[in-house]
Every structure is written in C-alpha cells, then in structure tokens.
Amino acid sequence: MPKQPSASDMRPVLIGDALAFSRALMQVAPDKRGATCQTWLFQADAADKYRKRFARLHPDWGNGSLMAHATAHCPDALTSHSLDHAEFCSALAEVLTALQAWRSFKKSCAEQSRSPKSF
C-alpha cells in the first residue's frame, strides 16, 4: 500500500512541475543553478506548509507547487522546449538531481525525528 502523504510532505511533483521548473532555471547562470534549485525547493516547501496552515497562498512563493514557483520567477516557464535543446536538458538534469537530493534530505530528517534521543 502506498504511503499516505503527511502534513510535512511537499506537494506531489508532477512532470509538468519539473519541466516548468527547468525552464525557469534556464534563466539562472549555469554555475548558480544548483544552489538556486535548492533554494526554490525550500521556498516551495515553505509555501506549501504556509498554505496548509493558513488556508491561503504564501504572499511571495505561491501555493507550494513547483510550477507556481517557476512561473513566479519566469512568466514564460510554461513555454515548451524540446529535449533537443541542450540548455533545457542541462537544467532538467539539475532539477531532477536536486529533487532526488531533496527527497533524501527529507527522508533523513524524518528518520532522525523518529529515532530515540540519547542524552
């Protein structure tokens, strides 16, 4: 049976989110993309928590979806690029790598919070 999302989980990331996030990331210098992607993931997660707690959008970061966050940074993030576009592929790889690291980080945090504390 699939794990039910907890209140601390970020919204599900759909392929459209990853594609829009990649297109927005293309506007960032290649050497800054990794750090920017991590920052945007933390902001999207914070926006989602804000939305859940206050039942309204975060004033700066939207509804917590990666697509909303991407379009806030780059209004044409929904514009299509093909996988023949090298810069887009590079940005998409960066996003997928950051998402994998984000999930590992969140899993590690969850495991630490469940483990007994020793003093």
Legacy VTK file of the C-alpha trace (Angstrom):
# vtk DataFile Version 3.0
C-alpha trace
ASCII
DATASET POLYDATA
POINTS 119 float
0.000 0.000 0.000
1.469 3.435 -0.921
2.493 5.753 1.861
-0.055 8.458 2.568
1.482 11.948 2.459
1.932 13.515 5.863
1.317 17.164 6.682
5.068 17.773 6.406
5.362 16.448 2.831
5.747 18.861 -0.051
3.057 18.741 -2.702
3.480 15.943 -5.237
5.877 16.879 -8.018
4.376 16.165 -11.423
6.284 16.074 -14.710
4.824 19.465 -15.678
6.246 20.915 -12.466
9.713 19.593 -13.262
9.546 20.880 -16.837
8.380 24.374 -15.819
10.959 24.469 -13.012
13.651 23.553 -15.556
12.566 26.297 -17.924
12.680 28.873 -15.119
16.091 27.580 -14.057
17.395 28.247 -17.563
17.221 31.964 -16.672
19.867 31.406 -13.968
23.598 31.276 -14.700
24.715 27.631 -15.008
27.136 27.885 -12.068
24.318 29.144 -9.799
21.642 26.619 -10.784
22.340 24.019 -8.110
22.080 26.473 -5.234
19.117 28.260 -6.817
17.267 24.998 -7.333
17.771 24.042 -3.670
16.587 27.467 -2.543
13.486 27.258 -4.731
12.681 23.776 -3.391
12.882 25.029 0.199
10.712 28.026 -0.715
8.119 25.853 -2.448
8.011 23.541 0.565
7.632 26.524 2.912
4.851 27.932 0.702
3.016 24.616 0.827
3.271 24.499 4.619
2.026 28.099 4.768
-0.921 27.215 2.503
-1.833 24.242 4.683
-1.583 26.219 7.906
-3.272 29.476 6.885
-5.537 28.245 4.044
-4.213 30.891 1.663
-1.323 31.369 -0.732
2.079 32.415 0.519
2.447 36.099 -0.424
5.793 35.596 -2.188
6.017 31.901 -3.072
2.505 30.925 -4.104
0.677 27.672 -3.458
3.689 25.423 -2.897
3.722 23.755 -6.294
6.944 23.854 -8.279
5.026 25.071 -11.325
3.627 28.075 -9.432
7.076 28.850 -8.084
8.619 28.536 -11.538
6.096 30.823 -13.206
6.599 33.412 -10.457
10.304 33.526 -11.364
9.845 33.170 -15.102
6.464 34.014 -16.631
7.288 32.028 -19.778
8.195 28.889 -17.790
5.272 27.122 -19.436
6.767 27.707 -22.893
7.766 24.447 -24.483
11.332 23.344 -25.131
12.231 20.053 -26.716
14.811 17.643 -25.420
16.904 18.628 -28.451
17.634 21.898 -26.612
20.930 21.289 -24.751
20.453 24.077 -22.218
16.995 22.772 -21.325
18.356 19.238 -20.864
21.065 20.580 -18.572
18.519 22.485 -16.483
16.187 19.472 -16.346
19.057 17.258 -15.151
19.809 19.838 -12.454
16.176 19.825 -11.318
15.971 16.023 -11.198
19.238 15.818 -9.255
18.023 18.462 -6.797
14.688 16.671 -6.344
16.478 13.421 -5.594
18.719 15.168 -3.050
15.675 16.937 -1.561
13.813 13.651 -1.077
16.895 12.070 0.548
17.266 15.071 2.850
13.598 14.978 3.882
13.767 11.209 4.468
16.874 11.643 6.609
15.179 14.386 8.655
12.102 12.223 9.169
14.192 9.263 10.295
16.148 11.417 12.741
12.956 12.823 14.239
11.662 9.271 14.833
14.830 7.924 16.405
15.079 7.928 20.210
17.143 10.758 21.621
20.060 9.832 23.846
21.485 12.328 26.269
LINES 1 120
119 0 1 2 3 4 5 6 7 8 9 10 11 12 13 14 15 16 17 18 19 20 21 22 23 24 25 26 27 28 29 30 31 32 33 34 35 36 37 38 39 40 41 42 43 44 45 46 47 48 49 50 51 52 53 54 55 56 57 58 59 60 61 62 63 64 65 66 67 68 69 70 71 72 73 74 75 76 77 78 79 80 81 82 83 84 85 86 87 88 89 90 91 92 93 94 95 96 97 98 99 100 101 102 103 104 105 106 107 108 109 110 111 112 113 114 115 116 117 118
